[in-house]
Every structure is written in structure tokens, then in C-alpha cells.
Amino acid sequence: MEGGYGVVPPRSEENVPTETYPPELQGLAFLDRLHAYVPGWEVPKIRPENYATGYGFMTDYLAEIFAELRRRNFQTHVVAAVDFGPMTGRNQDAIKKTSAGMLKLLHPHLARENGYFKNIKDVLDFAIEMRKRVVDQLAMMRPAEFAGVDYGYFPNSSGLTP
């Protein structure tokens, strides 16, 4: 599967040393169950110039939108669009769930039509990068078990074209 359609290049950033985590969070089993994480240094600091100056969402209105989206299953879009091949079940689940969440936020009215695979490919590549960050941490702790993970995927045989 190496060299598949959607292969995310290796990360070059410095990894976070797991010794900085509290002792309860340093176990491999716990860390492997994290689907994704965004390092804090990649998130810009909130400054007064970033505050909204006009109208914005009311938090209860936005919470209601999220509650409604929670009832909808977007993993079926991901499963219908791509084949993960021999990727482990835990990696597949993490990537499917992260992709489904991003699809809900970015494309809440997604339908199978022109551009369908492009939307899914974009969020899928993002989800794979996020999962790769978690597995990279695990590979630092136990290289024999977590090194050389294949993140390739192919368009599914359901007729979707890239």
C-alpha cells in the first residue's frame, strides 16, 4: 500500500517529549487511544485584535447546531469514498472519526456529487496528519511496534472518482 493515492509525507517538526505529560497520561495504551492532537505552538495566541467587532454567534445557538450535527453520521461518507487497506483498526477508526467531524463542520450538507471525493480527500489528509502525530509519539516510546506505519489509502470501488 506504500505509495497509495493519499500518502501524507513524513513530519519534520520536533516531537513533544512524553515526559512532559502527567504520569497517568504516559501509558502507551492511553496515548494510542487519542485520535489526534494539535501542538500548542501551531495555534496562534488570542489577541484583542482577533476579537469580533460586529455580530457573532450566540453560544447557545452554536451549541444547538453542534447538538444537531452530533446526531448525523458522516463516517459513512468516508467509508464509501476510501479503502484503507491493511491499516490497523485503531488507526482507521481515529482517521474516520476525525474526518467525519471535520466534514460535519466544513461540509454539513455534503452529498455525492461532483467534487465529493475532493472534499473528503482534503479532510482525510488532515485527519491522517493528526493521527500521524499521535503515532509518531508512540514510535518514540516503542519504535519496534509503531515505526513504519502505512497511511496510504485508495479511492473505494464505489465509483467515486478523484
C-alpha positions in Angstrom: 0.0 0.0 0.0 3.0 2.2 0.2 2.8 5.0 -2.4 -1.1 4.9 -2.4 -3.3 7.7 -3.6 -3.3 9.7 -0.4 0.1 9.4 1.3 0.9 12.0 3.8 4.6 12.9 3.8 6.7 12.3 7.0 6.6 15.0 9.6 9.7 17.1 10.1 8.7 19.0 13.2 10.1 18.3 16.6 8.0 15.8 18.6 6.7 16.6 22.1 8.6 14.6 24.7 6.1 12.4 26.6 7.9 13.1 29.9 6.1 16.4 29.9 2.7 14.6 30.3 1.4 13.8 33.8 2.3 10.2 34.8 -1.3 9.0 34.3 -1.1 10.0 30.6 2.2 8.4 29.7 1.0 4.9 29.1 1.1 3.6 25.6 -2.4 2.2 25.8 -3.9 5.6 26.7 -1.9 7.5 24.1 -2.8 5.1 21.4 -6.5 5.8 22.0 -6.0 9.5 21.3 -7.3 10.2 17.8 -5.4 13.4 17.1 -3.8 16.4 18.7 -2.7 19.9 17.7 0.5 21.1 19.3 0.0 24.4 21.1 2.8 26.1 19.2 0.8 25.8 16.0 -2.2 27.7 17.4 -1.9 31.5 17.3 -2.3 33.3 20.6 -5.6 35.1 21.1 -5.0 38.8 20.9 -7.5 41.7 21.3 -7.3 42.4 17.5 -8.7 38.9 16.9 -11.9 39.6 18.8 -15.1 40.1 16.8 -16.2 43.7 16.4 -19.7 43.0 14.9 -22.3 40.4 15.3 -21.3 36.9 16.3 -22.9 33.5 17.1 -24.7 33.2 20.4 -23.1 30.3 22.3 -26.4 28.6 22.9 -27.3 28.8 19.2 -23.9 27.4 18.2 -24.3 24.6 20.8 -27.7 23.7 19.3 -26.1 23.5 15.8 -23.4 21.2 17.2 -26.1 19.1 19.0 -28.0 18.6 15.8 -24.8 17.7 13.8 -23.9 15.1 16.5 -27.0 13.1 15.5 -25.8 12.8 11.9 -23.3 10.1 10.9 -20.6 11.3 8.4 -18.4 8.2 8.8 -20.5 6.6 6.1 -19.2 9.2 3.6 -15.6 8.3 4.5 -16.2 4.6 4.3 -17.9 4.9 1.0 -15.1 7.0 -0.5 -11.9 5.3 0.5 -10.3 2.0 1.2 -7.6 2.0 4.0 -6.2 -1.4 3.1 -4.1 -3.0 5.8 -4.1 -0.1 8.2 -4.8 -1.1 11.8 -8.3 -0.8 13.0 -7.4 1.7 15.7 -5.8 4.0 13.1 -8.7 3.6 10.7 -11.2 4.4 13.5 -9.2 7.5 14.5 -9.0 8.7 10.9 -12.6 8.0 10.1 -13.9 9.8 13.3 -11.6 12.8 12.8 -12.6 13.0 9.1 -16.3 12.7 9.9 -16.0 15.5 12.5 -14.3 17.8 10.0 -16.8 17.0 7.3 -19.6 17.9 9.7 -18.1 21.3 10.4 -16.9 22.2 6.9 -19.4 20.5 4.7 -22.6 19.9 6.7 -24.7 19.4 3.6 -22.3 17.0 1.8 -23.9 14.9 -0.9 -22.5 12.5 -3.5 -22.0 14.8 -6.5 -19.1 16.5 -8.4 -16.3 17.4 -6.0 -17.4 14.8 -3.4 -14.1 13.0 -3.3 -12.2 16.3 -3.3 -14.0 17.4 -0.1 -13.3 14.0 1.6 -9.7 13.8 0.4 -8.9 17.2 2.0 -10.3 16.3 5.4 -8.9 12.8 5.1 -5.4 14.1 4.6 -5.8 16.4 7.6 -7.1 13.5 9.8 -4.2 11.3 8.7 -1.7 14.0 9.6 -3.3 14.4 13.0 -3.2 10.6 13.7 0.4 10.5 12.5 1.3 13.0 15.2 -0.1 10.5 17.8 1.7 7.5 16.3 4.9 9.4 16.0 4.9 10.0 19.7 4.2 6.3 20.2 7.1 5.4 17.9 9.4 7.5 20.0 8.4 5.4 23.1 8.3 2.0 21.4 9.9 2.1 17.9 9.6 -1.6 17.1 5.8 -1.6 17.5 4.9 1.8 16.0 7.6 2.6 13.4 6.8 2.2 9.7 3.1 2.7 9.9 1.5 2.9 6.4 -1.0 5.7 6.0 -1.8 5.1 2.3 -5.4 4.9 1.1 -7.1 4.5 -2.3 -10.4 5.6 -3.7 -13.0 3.0 -3.0 -14.5 0.9 -5.7 -17.9 2.6 -5.2 -17.5 4.6 -8.4 -16.2 7.8 -6.9 -13.5 9.4 -9.0 -10.7 11.6 -7.6 
